[in-house]
Amino acid sequence: MTAVDPRPLDGMLVVSIDQAVAAPLAARHLADLGARVVKIERPDGGDFARRYDGAVHGMASHFVWLNRGKESLAVDLKAAEGRDVLERLLARADVFLHNLGPGAVERLGFGADVLLARHPQLVICTMSGYGSTGPFRDKRAYDLLVQSEAGLVSLTGTPDHPAKAGIPVADIAAGMYALTNILGALMRRERFGGGAAFEVTMFDALVEWMGHPIHVADHTGQQPPRVGLSHPVIAPYDAYPTADGHEIVLGIQNDREWARLAREVLADPSLVDDPDYATNVARVRNREKVDALVGAAMAALTIDDAVVALEAAQIANARLNDLADVLAHPQLVARDRWRDVTTPVGPVRALRSAVEPTGEVPLDEVPALGQHTGPVLDELGYSAQEMARLRHEGVVA
């Protein structure tokens, strides 16, 4: 592994009070970009995502995924001396990121207005479910709940059964918008001077991701249907079983592709000009007949043969993989995407960062709770006697 330095955020300090998924994801990407990220955790258990499951040799899969490359500082912010630790850190920080509940940082004395008055160059990102204003301000916001409020669940699943996305897309959307806005604020500070304070919400982020369906509903007054792996306005577009028990996914984006599929894969050139199939509008209207034709052709082939035939006809396709297939995916192997990351339970295989603008990002360790409390306090000027007293009083761990 060859790491290329400097990384874009080398030398920057991010102080993050993050838990669960959204804010930890943003902070981890900042760490991948070179920032030093100090994660503030409660002494009595820390980030509750540490205990979601024990899938990774006893560690939680969410925590291993989201928290490599961070330093863990376990400090009780309800104690005055704990808040003093945070204030000393923020005096040195470039970014303050948090996803505490609405009003929590203000009650602790670290509201955005107060902090910017003390630290005018600080970039402050507040993350929440629904934002600091509006009737949903204090509503609890977990990923499934936001998927439901944002209308995503109304689009996913089959006509008979709605389904949530299989990954926390509301959290991930918010985390990525937090990342891009933090980077934008840092660039603005570099060019024009001055810090910034803004908020990112899971709800706003996911509604933005609703994209074309929300425009369809707004301009037609119609709810797009739930169509499983199919597409409401494109056909053929679905997964089709193959002869050996697998499924092949294909999507025809235009009539030229349909013509190639008809001639080279379905072996029926008459379908090119047949008015029931010649245009996408016609194919959507006759979706059942289209799916029957494509399904019969795919059912006569093994998955490997189906891929060969579709590739030869330049038809976009994919295997319907499960996670075991992805873990051994030849594209990941060919691009050398796997590395080991150090954790409190030993080395764990992890994917390289998707954010590598200056070369491969080293995968720094996943911290144990409070692993860096001593070094950080020492750096902030606390004596050994003061640290011992704070530990004895339960202010730090």
C-alpha positions in Angstrom: 0.0 0.0 0.0 1.3 3.4 -1.0 -0.3 6.4 0.7 0.1 9.8 -1.1 0.5 12.8 1.2 -0.6 15.4 1.9 -4.3 14.6 2.0 -6.7 17.5 1.5 -7.6 17.9 5.2 -4.2 17.1 6.7 -3.6 19.4 9.8 -7.3 20.1 10.4 -9.0 19.2 13.6 -12.6 18.0 13.6 -14.4 17.6 17.0 -17.4 15.4 16.5 -20.1 14.5 19.0 -21.6 11.7 16.9 -23.6 8.6 17.3 -25.5 6.0 15.3 -24.9 6.5 11.5 -25.4 10.0 9.9 -22.8 12.1 11.7 -20.3 9.3 12.2 -20.4 8.7 8.5 -19.6 12.3 7.7 -16.8 12.4 10.3 -15.3 9.2 9.0 -15.0 10.6 5.5 -13.4 13.7 6.9 -10.9 11.4 8.6 -10.3 9.6 5.3 -9.5 13.0 3.8 -6.8 13.5 6.4 -8.5 15.4 9.2 -7.8 14.5 12.8 -11.2 13.5 14.2 -11.7 13.5 17.9 -15.0 11.7 18.7 -16.6 12.8 22.0 -18.3 9.8 23.7 -20.1 9.4 27.0 -18.0 7.6 29.6 -20.9 5.2 30.4 -21.0 3.2 27.2 -20.2 5.8 24.5 -21.8 5.8 21.1 -24.8 3.5 21.4 -24.0 2.0 17.9 -21.1 0.2 19.7 -23.8 -2.2 21.0 -26.0 -2.6 17.9 -24.7 -6.1 17.3 -21.6 -8.3 17.9 -21.2 -9.4 14.3 -17.5 -8.4 14.0 -15.8 -10.7 16.5 -18.0 -9.2 19.2 -17.9 -5.6 17.9 -20.9 -3.9 16.3 -20.8 -3.9 12.5 -22.1 -0.3 12.3 -19.4 0.9 14.6 -16.6 -0.8 12.7 -17.9 0.6 9.4 -18.3 4.2 10.6 -15.6 4.9 13.1 -12.2 4.0 11.9 -9.5 6.7 11.9 -11.0 8.5 14.9 -9.8 9.2 18.4 -12.2 8.4 21.2 -12.4 10.9 24.0 -14.8 9.7 26.8 -16.0 12.7 28.7 -19.2 13.7 30.6 -20.4 16.9 29.1 -23.0 17.3 31.8 -20.2 18.0 34.2 -18.7 21.5 34.2 -15.2 20.2 33.9 -16.3 18.0 31.0 -17.6 21.0 29.2 -14.3 22.7 29.9 -12.5 19.9 28.1 -14.8 20.4 25.1 -14.2 24.1 25.1 -10.4 23.7 25.1 -10.7 21.4 22.1 -13.0 23.7 20.2 -10.6 26.5 20.6 -8.2 24.5 18.4 -10.8 23.0 16.1 -11.6 23.7 12.5 -14.9 21.8 12.4 -17.5 21.0 15.1 -19.9 18.3 14.0 -22.7 16.9 16.1 -26.0 15.1 15.9 -27.3 15.5 19.4 -31.0 16.1 19.9 -32.5 19.5 19.1 -31.4 22.1 21.7 -28.9 19.8 23.4 -25.8 21.7 22.5 -27.5 25.0 23.4 -28.3 23.7 26.8 -24.6 22.7 27.2 -23.5 26.2 26.3 -22.2 25.3 22.8 -24.9 26.8 20.5 -23.7 28.0 17.1 -24.1 31.7 17.8 -22.2 31.4 21.1 -19.4 29.3 19.5 -19.0 31.6 16.4 -18.7 34.6 18.7 -15.9 32.9 20.6 -14.3 31.1 17.5 -15.2 33.1 14.4 -13.3 30.7 12.1 -15.1 27.6 13.2 -17.3 25.5 10.8 -20.3 24.1 12.7 -22.5 21.4 11.3 -25.6 20.4 13.2 -27.4 17.2 12.2 -30.8 16.1 13.1 -33.9 14.2 11.9 -36.1 17.2 10.9 -34.3 20.4 11.8 -34.4 23.0 14.5 -37.7 24.5 13.3 -41.1 23.3 12.2 -43.7 21.0 13.8 -41.4 17.9 13.6 -38.5 19.6 15.4 -38.7 17.4 18.4 -39.9 14.2 16.7 -37.7 11.2 17.0 -36.1 10.3 13.7 -34.7 6.8 13.0 -33.9 5.8 9.5 -37.1 3.7 8.9 -39.2 6.5 10.2 -37.6 9.1 8.0 -37.9 6.7 5.0 -41.6 6.5 5.8 -42.1 10.3 6.3 -40.2 11.1 3.1 -42.3 8.8 1.0 -39.5 6.4 0.0 -41.4 3.4 1.5 -44.3 4.2 -0.7 -42.1 3.5 -3.8 -40.1 0.5 -2.7 -41.4 -3.1 -2.5 -44.1 -4.8 -4.6 -47.6 -3.7 -5.4 -48.9 -5.8 -2.4 -46.1 -5.1 0.1 -44.2 -1.9 0.8 -40.6 -2.3 1.9 -37.9 0.0 3.3 -34.5 0.2 1.7 -32.1 -2.5 3.0 -29.5 0.0 4.1 -30.0 3.2 6.2 -30.4 5.5 3.2 -31.8 8.5 5.2 -28.7 8.4 7.5 -26.4 8.0 4.5 -28.0 10.8 2.6 -27.6 13.2 5.5 -24.1 12.1 6.2 -23.0 12.8 2.6 -24.7 16.2 2.5 -23.0 17.0 5.8 -19.7 16.0 4.3 -20.1 18.1 1.1 -21.3 21.2 3.0 -18.5 21.0 5.5 -16.0 20.8 2.7 -17.7 23.8 1.0 -17.6 25.8 4.2 -13.9 25.1 4.6 -13.3 26.2 1.0 -15.3 29.3 1.6 -13.3 30.0 4.7 -10.1 29.5 2.8 -11.1 31.9 0.0 -13.1 34.6 1.9 -12.5 34.1 5.6 -14.9 33.4 8.4 -16.5 30.3 9.8 -20.1 29.0 9.2 -23.0 27.4 10.9 -25.5 25.2 9.1 -27.8 22.3 9.7 -28.3 19.1 7.7 -31.4 17.0 8.3 -32.2 13.4 7.4 -35.6 14.4 6.2 -34.5 17.2 3.8 -31.7 15.0 2.5 -33.9 12.0 1.7 -36.7 14.2 0.2 -34.0 15.6 -2.1 -33.1 12.1 -3.1 -36.7 11.4 -4.1 -35.8 13.2 -7.3 -38.0 12.3 -10.3 -40.8 10.5 -8.3 -41.6 13.6 -6.4 -41.7 15.7 -9.6 -44.0 13.1 -11.2 -46.4 13.3 -8.2 -46.2 17.1 -8.2 -46.9 17.7 -11.9 -49.3 14.8 -12.6 -51.0 14.3 -9.3 -50.3 10.6 -9.5 -48.5 8.4 -7.1 -45.8 6.3 -8.9 -46.6 2.6 -8.3 -44.5 0.1 -6.3 -43.0 -2.2 -9.0 -40.4 -4.2 -7.2 -37.3 -4.5 -9.4 -39.2 -3.2 -12.3 -39.5 0.4 -13.4 -42.8 2.4 -13.6 -42.0 4.0 -17.0 -39.4 1.7 -18.7 -39.8 -1.8 -20.1 -38.3 -4.3 -20.1 -36.6 -3.5 -16.8 -36.5 -6.3 -14.2 -34.9 -9.5 -12.9 -35.4 -12.7 -14.9 -34.6 -16.2 -13.6 -32.0 -18.2 -15.6 -31.8 -21.9 -16.2 -29.4 -22.6 -13.3 -31.4 -20.9 -10.5 -29.8 -17.4 -10.7 -31.4 -14.2 -11.9 -30.2 -11.7 -14.4 -31.2 -8.0 -14.3 -31.5 -6.0 -17.4 -32.9 -2.6 -18.4 -33.6 -1.3 -21.9 -33.2 2.4 -21.9 -34.2 3.2 -25.5 -35.7 1.7 -28.7 -32.2 1.1 -30.3 -31.4 -1.2 -27.4 -34.7 -2.9 -27.8 -33.9 -3.5 -31.4 -30.6 -5.1 -30.5 -32.2 -7.2 -27.8 -34.9 -8.4 -30.2 -32.5 -9.3 -33.0 -29.5 -10.7 -31.1 -30.9 -12.2 -27.9 -34.6 -12.9 -28.4 -33.8 -13.9 -32.0 -37.1 -12.3 -33.3 -36.4 -9.4 -35.6 -40.2 -8.9 -36.1 -40.3 -7.4 -32.6 -38.3 -4.4 -33.7 -41.2 -2.9 -35.7 -44.2 -4.6 -34.1 -46.4 -1.8 -32.8 -46.9 -3.6 -29.5 -43.1 -3.5 -28.8 -41.4 -0.9 -31.1 -41.5 2.0 -28.6 -41.0 2.2 -24.9 -44.5 3.6 -24.4 -45.9 0.5 -26.1 -43.7 -1.9 -24.2 -44.8 -0.3 -20.9 -48.4 -0.7 -22.0 -47.7 -4.4 -22.9 -45.3 -5.1 -20.0 -46.7 -8.6 -19.3 -46.1 -9.7 -22.8 -42.6 -8.1 -22.9 -41.6 -9.7 -19.7 -42.9 -13.1 -20.9 -40.7 -12.9 -24.0 -37.6 -11.8 -22.2 -38.3 -14.2 -19.3 -38.5 -17.2 -21.7 -35.2 -16.2 -23.4 -33.4 -15.9 -20.1 -34.9 -19.1 -18.7 -33.2 -21.0 -21.5 -29.8 -19.8 -20.6 -27.4 -20.2 -17.6 -26.5 -17.0 -15.8 -23.0 -17.0 -17.5 -24.5 -17.6 -20.9 -27.1 -14.8 -20.3 -24.3 -12.4 -19.4 -22.3 -13.3 -22.5 -25.3 -12.9 -24.8 -26.4 -9.6 -23.3 -22.8 -8.2 -23.4 -22.4 -9.3 -27.0 -25.6 -7.3 -27.8 -24.4 -4.3 -25.8 -27.4 -4.6 -23.4 -26.9 -3.3 -19.9 -27.2 -6.2 -17.4 -26.2 -7.3 -13.9 -26.3 -10.5 -11.8 -28.8 -10.3 -8.9 -26.1 -10.9 -6.3 -26.4 -11.6 -2.6 -23.8 -10.4 -0.1 -21.7 -13.6 -0.4 -21.4 -12.8 -4.1 -20.3 -9.2 -3.4 -17.7 -10.3 -0.8 -16.0 -12.3 -3.5 -16.8 -9.9 -6.4 -14.2 -10.0 -9.1 -14.3 -6.3 -9.6 -13.4 -5.7 -5.9 -10.6 -8.2 -6.3 -9.2 -6.8 -9.5 -9.2 -3.2 -8.1 -7.6 -4.4 -4.8 -10.4 -2.9 -2.7 -9.9 -4.9 0.5 -7.6 -4.0 3.4 -7.2 -4.9 7.1 -8.1 -2.4 9.7 -7.0 -2.6 13.4 -9.7 -2.8 16.0 -9.8 -3.6 19.7 -10.6 -7.2 18.8 -7.8 -7.6 16.2 -7.5 -7.0 12.5 -10.7 -6.9 10.5 -11.2 -6.9 6.7 -12.6 -3.7 5.5 -13.1 -1.9 2.2 -10.8 0.9 1.2 -12.3 4.4 1.3 -14.4 5.5 -1.6 -12.9 8.9 -1.1 -9.2 8.8 -2.3 -8.5 12.0 -4.1 -4.7 11.9 -3.6 -3.9 8.2 -3.4 -4.8 5.3 -1.2 -6.2 6.3 2.2 -4.6 4.3 5.1 -7.3 2.6 7.1 -6.5 3.8 10.7 -7.8 1.9 13.7 -11.3 1.6 15.1 -10.9 3.1 18.7 -11.9 1.5 21.9 -14.1 3.7 24.1 -11.9 6.4 25.7 -8.8 5.0 24.1 -7.4 8.5 23.5 -8.7 10.3 26.5 -5.3 10.4 28.2 -3.3 11.7 25.3 -5.9 14.3 24.3 -6.1 15.6 27.9 -2.3 15.7 28.1 -2.3 17.7 24.8 -4.8 20.1 26.3 -2.6 20.9 29.2 -4.1 18.7 32.0 -1.6 17.4 34.5 -1.4 13.8 35.6 -3.0 14.7 38.9 -5.9 16.5 37.2 -6.5 13.6 34.9 -6.5 11.1 37.8 -9.0 13.3 39.7 -11.3 13.6 36.6 -11.2 9.8 36.2 -11.9 9.2 39.8 -14.9 11.6 39.6 -16.2 9.9 36.5 -15.9 13.0 34.3 -13.6 11.1 31.9 -13.0 7.5 31.2 
